[in-house]
Amino acid sequence: MKRIGAIAVAISMVAGVAMSAPANAAKQTLTIWATGGDADAAVMKAAGKAFEDANPDVKVNVQAISWGDGYAKVLAAAAAKKGPDIFTGGLSWGISAGNKGALADLRTLGVASYVQPKVPAQIYKALVGYKSTKVYAVPFDLTLMMMFYDKNTMAKAGLTAAPKTVAEFNAAAAKLKATEGVTTPVYNEWGNADWLGYFSWLYSMGGSLYDATCKVTINNAKGVAALTQYKKLYSDFGAPKPGVADWSMNDNIKKGTYGIGFSGNFQASGYYTYFKDYKDWRVAPVPASPGSKSVAFIGGRGISVMGYASKSQQALSAKFIKTLYDRSVVRQMNLVGAAQNAIFLSPVISNADTIDAYPASVLATIKSQLKDAQGPPNCNGWEDSQAGVTTALQSFLFGSATAQAALDEAAGVMKSKL
């Protein structure tokens, strides 16, 4: 990795005269890989610009990497000891890459102690490995699973409020199915038929992937009940399978052809960007079983520092990361994000108010859900288990396996990676 360090002043003596250092000293460069697309990189560049303004001797270089191969690129950079100083990536990437020796410990850099009190405990915990004495990532931004609908479509189906319980949801979906013009009563967008889509149902019905000691619990009775419920979205209420109508929620909610949709808060950004005159869309928490809390899946990105970076680069990286929790910096990031359909949801709940693009009701739902939302488990091997778990779930959702057999298979995958 090309880095420009502090300028070494060359001193030579010619005829007893000392030559001075160059007047224009080179800047220290901080290289950041931002997982996502060009819009995500633009949001990070806004933070970089704020950092450059406060630190004129620093140049921040931001490059976008994709979700598809971003994790592999990080590992390749670690092996080559050449690449970024900082990267953002999936919430589980820090645990997985850190356990492979690729990342710097953010505790020793002073980042962990700075960030931890600012963010919800369960979100911070999701990025720290079980029983780990090191912190390899802290929350950068969040993506929250929510329920979307059109108030007029709901009213047409005889529904005056969003369903709060699983039973109310099933009743509402049945009414939407019987409503003229509604072709798809339920639509799963983010995490369609995979572990992520199942997650909110599992946790909101009292289940979990692992217990507090990382014992696999996905295949207990609550897991079976949640998977049985999740299948109803497809078998009873017409949710399209993956590959059939991917990423088509917003327009069809507006048209009234989709009833209830499940996706991330990023689709609220989509409504703001592409449907500014459409005011009838609403959001609500995911349904829960009686006696259980509505526990939305919280995704997003963590931020980490590469282990091969020099001590001076790691110190600069730590200084930069701390600025990402400053309200004024977050506001600058959201001014850019709002213009590019890339709203930045800070892990600091109070910073949600910097998102001028979101209606007050949406902000209230987001802040309410963040209090109980859960991120991916911090158990070893979870990142490597996800594909196998999804395959197992789909053997019941769309195949001939029983719910118990599918979850037993998923549990086997998870146990093999611990």
Residue pairs with C-beta under 8 A, 6 or more apart in sequence:
1 31
1 81
1 82
1 83
1 84
1 85
1 308
1 309
2 29
3 28
3 29
3 31
3 85
3 310
3 313
4 26
4 27
4 28
4 29
5 28
5 310
5 312
6 28
6 312
7 21
7 22
7 25
7 26
9 21
10 19
10 21
11 18
11 19
12 18
12 19
25 57
27 57
27 58
27 59
28 57
28 58
28 59
28 312
28 316
29 58
29 59
29 60
29 61
30 48
30 51
30 58
30 59
30 60
30 61
30 85
30 86
30 313
30 316
30 317
30 320
31 61
31 63
31 83
31 84
31 85
31 86
32 44
32 48
32 60
32 61
32 62
32 63
32 84
32 85
32 86
32 87
32 88
32 320
33 63
33 64
33 65
33 70
33 73
33 74
33 83
33 84
33 86
33 87
33 88
34 40
34 41
34 43
34 44
34 62
34 63
34 64
34 65
34 87
34 88
35 64
35 65
35 66
35 67
35 70
35 87
35 88
35 89
35 90
35 301
36 64
36 66
36 67
36 88
36 301
36 342
37 64
37 66
37 342
38 64
39 337
39 340
39 341
39 342
40 64
40 342
41 62
41 63
41 64
42 336
42 337
42 340
42 342
43 333
43 334
43 336
43 337
43 340
43 342
43 344
44 62
44 88
44 333
45 60
45 62
45 336
46 332
46 333
46 335
46 336
46 337
47 320
47 323
47 324
47 329
47 332
47 333
48 60
48 61
48 62
48 320
49 60
49 332
50 323
50 328
50 329
50 332
51 58
51 60
51 320
51 323
52 58
52 59
52 60
54 323
55 319
58 316
60 320
63 84
65 73
65 87
67 90
70 87
70 89
70 90
70 93
71 89
71 90
71 93
71 96
71 97
71 383
73 83
74 83
74 87
74 89
74 93
74 97
74 102
75 97
75 100
75 102
76 83
77 83
77 84
77 306
78 97
78 100
78 101
78 102
78 103
78 306
78 307
78 308
81 308
82 308
83 306
84 306
85 305
85 306
85 309
85 313
85 314
85 316
85 317
86 303
86 304
86 305
86 306
86 317
86 320
86 321
87 303
87 304
87 306
88 140
88 141
88 301
88 302
88 303
88 304
89 137
89 301
89 302
89 304
90 299
90 301
90 302
90 376
90 383
91 126
91 127
91 137
91 139
91 299
91 300
91 301
91 302
91 375
91 376
92 376
92 382
92 383
93 137
93 302
93 304
93 383
94 103
94 127
94 135
94 136
94 137
94 302
94 304
95 127
95 128
95 129
95 132
95 136
95 137
95 378
95 380
95 382
95 383
96 383
96 384
97 103
97 136
97 304
98 129
98 132
98 134
98 136
98 137
98 304
99 129
99 136
99 380
101 307
102 306
102 307
103 136
103 137
103 304
103 305
103 306
103 307
104 136
104 304
104 305
104 306
104 307
104 309
104 314
104 317
105 134
105 135
105 136
106 112
106 115
106 135
106 136
106 137
106 138
106 304
106 305
106 318
106 321
107 113
107 134
107 135
109 305
109 314
109 315
109 317
109 318
110 318
111 135
111 138
111 305
111 318
111 321
111 322
112 135
112 138
114 322
114 325
115 124
115 138
115 139
115 321
115 322
115 325
116 124
116 138
118 325
118 347
118 348
119 138
119 139
119 347
119 348
119 349
120 347
120 349
120 370
120 371
120 373
122 372
122 373
122 374
122 375
123 139
123 142
123 298
123 347
123 370
123 373
123 375
124 138
124 139
125 375
125 378
126 298
126 374
126 375
126 376
126 377
126 378
127 135
127 136
127 137
127 138
127 139
127 302
127 375
127 378
128 135
128 378
129 136
129 378
129 379
129 380
130 213
130 214
130 378
130 379
130 380
136 304
137 302
137 303
137 304
138 302
138 303
138 321
139 300
139 301
139 302
139 303
139 347
140 300
140 301
140 302
140 303
140 324
140 347
141 300
141 301
141 344
141 345
141 346
141 347
142 265
142 298
142 299
142 300
142 345
142 346
142 347
142 370
143 190
143 264
143 265
143 266
143 298
143 299
143 300
143 345
144 264
144 265
144 296
144 297
144 298
144 299
144 345
144 366
144 369
144 370
144 373
145 190
145 191
145 199
145 200
145 262
145 263
145 264
145 286
145 296
145 297
145 298
145 299
145 373
146 262
146 263
146 264
146 265
146 268
146 283
146 284
146 285
146 286
146 296
146 365
146 366
146 369
147 162
147 260
147 261
147 262
147 283
147 284
147 285
147 286
147 287
148 249
148 253
148 260
148 261
148 262
148 263
148 267
148 281
148 282
148 283
149 162
149 253
149 259
149 260
149 261
149 281
149 282
149 284
150 253
150 254
150 256
150 280
150 281
150 282
151 280
151 281
151 282
152 256
152 280
153 176
153 179
153 182
153 253
153 256
153 259
154 160
154 162
154 172
154 176
154 259
156 179
156 180
156 181
156 182
156 256
157 172
157 175
157 176
157 178
157 179
157 182
157 259
158 175
159 172
159 175
159 176
162 172
162 282
162 284
163 169
163 171
163 172
163 284
163 287
164 284
164 285
164 287
164 288
164 294
165 287
165 288
165 289
165 290
166 201
166 204
166 205
166 229
166 287
166 288
166 289
167 290
168 287
169 260
169 287
170 232
170 236
172 259
172 260
173 185
173 186
173 232
173 233
173 236
173 237
173 259
173 260
174 185
174 236
174 237
176 182
176 185
176 186
176 237
176 259
176 260
177 185
177 237
177 238
177 259
179 185
179 259
181 256
181 257
182 256
182 257
182 258
182 259
183 238
183 257
183 258
184 238
184 239
184 240
184 245
184 252
184 257
184 258
184 259
185 237
185 238
185 259
185 260
186 233
186 237
186 238
186 239
186 259
186 260
186 261
186 262
187 239
187 240
187 245
187 248
187 249
187 252
187 258
187 259
187 260
187 261
187 262
188 197
188 233
188 239
188 240
188 261
188 262
189 246
189 247
189 248
189 249
189 261
189 262
189 263
189 267
190 196
190 197
190 262
190 263
190 264
191 197
191 198
191 199
191 262
191 297
192 239
192 240
192 241
192 242
192 246
193 234
193 241
193 242
193 390
193 393
193 394
193 397
193 398
194 242
194 386
194 390
194 393
194 394
195 386
195 389
195 390
195 393
196 297
196 299
197 230
197 262
198 226
198 227
198 230
198 393
199 209
199 297
199 374
200 262
200 286
200 295
200 296
200 297
201 226
201 227
201 229
201 230
201 286
202 208
202 209
202 218
202 222
202 223
202 226
202 227
203 295
203 297
203 374
204 286
204 287
204 288
204 289
204 292
204 293
204 294
204 295
204 296
205 222
205 225
205 226
205 229
205 288
205 289
205 292
206 222
206 289
206 291
206 292
207 217
207 218
207 220
207 222
207 223
207 225
207 226
208 217
208 218
208 222
208 377
209 216
209 217
209 218
209 377
209 379
209 382
209 414
210 216
210 217
210 218
210 377
210 379
210 382
210 414
211 217
214 377
214 379
214 380
214 418
216 411
216 414
216 415
216 418
217 223
218 389
218 407
218 410
218 411
218 414
219 404
219 407
219 408
219 410
219 411
223 407
224 403
224 404
224 407
227 393
227 396
227 397
227 403
227 406
227 407
228 403
230 393
230 397
231 396
231 397
231 403
233 239
234 241
234 397
234 398
241 398
249 258
249 261
249 263
249 267
250 267
250 270
250 271
250 274
250 275
250 281
252 258
252 261
253 261
253 281
254 275
254 278
254 280
254 281
261 267
262 286
264 299
265 283
265 343
265 345
265 362
265 366
266 341
266 342
266 343
268 283
268 343
268 357
268 358
268 362
269 337
269 338
269 341
269 342
269 343
269 357
270 341
271 278
271 281
272 338
272 341
272 343
272 357
272 358
273 338
273 340
273 341
273 357
274 341
275 281
282 361
283 361
283 362
283 365
284 365
285 294
285 296
285 365
285 368
285 369
286 294
286 295
286 296
286 369
287 294
288 294
288 295
293 372
294 369
294 372
295 372
295 373
295 374
296 369
296 372
296 373
296 374
297 373
297 374
297 375
298 370
298 373
298 374
298 375
299 375
299 376
300 345
300 347
300 375
303 321
303 324
305 314
305 317
305 318
305 321
309 317
323 329
324 330
324 346
325 346
325 347
325 348
325 351
327 348
327 350
327 351
327 354
330 344
330 346
330 348
330 351
330 354
331 354
333 344
334 343
334 344
334 354
334 355
334 356
334 357
336 342
337 343
337 344
338 355
338 356
338 357
343 355
343 357
343 358
344 355
345 352
345 355
345 366
346 352
346 354
349 367
349 370
349 371
352 358
352 363
352 366
352 367
352 370
353 363
355 363
358 366
376 382
379 414
379 418
380 417
380 418
381 414
381 416
381 417
381 418
382 414
382 417
384 417
385 413
385 414
385 417
388 410
388 413
389 410
389 413
389 414
392 406
392 407
392 409
392 410
392 413
393 406
393 407
393 410
395 401
395 405
395 406
395 409
396 402
396 403
396 405
396 406
396 407
401 409
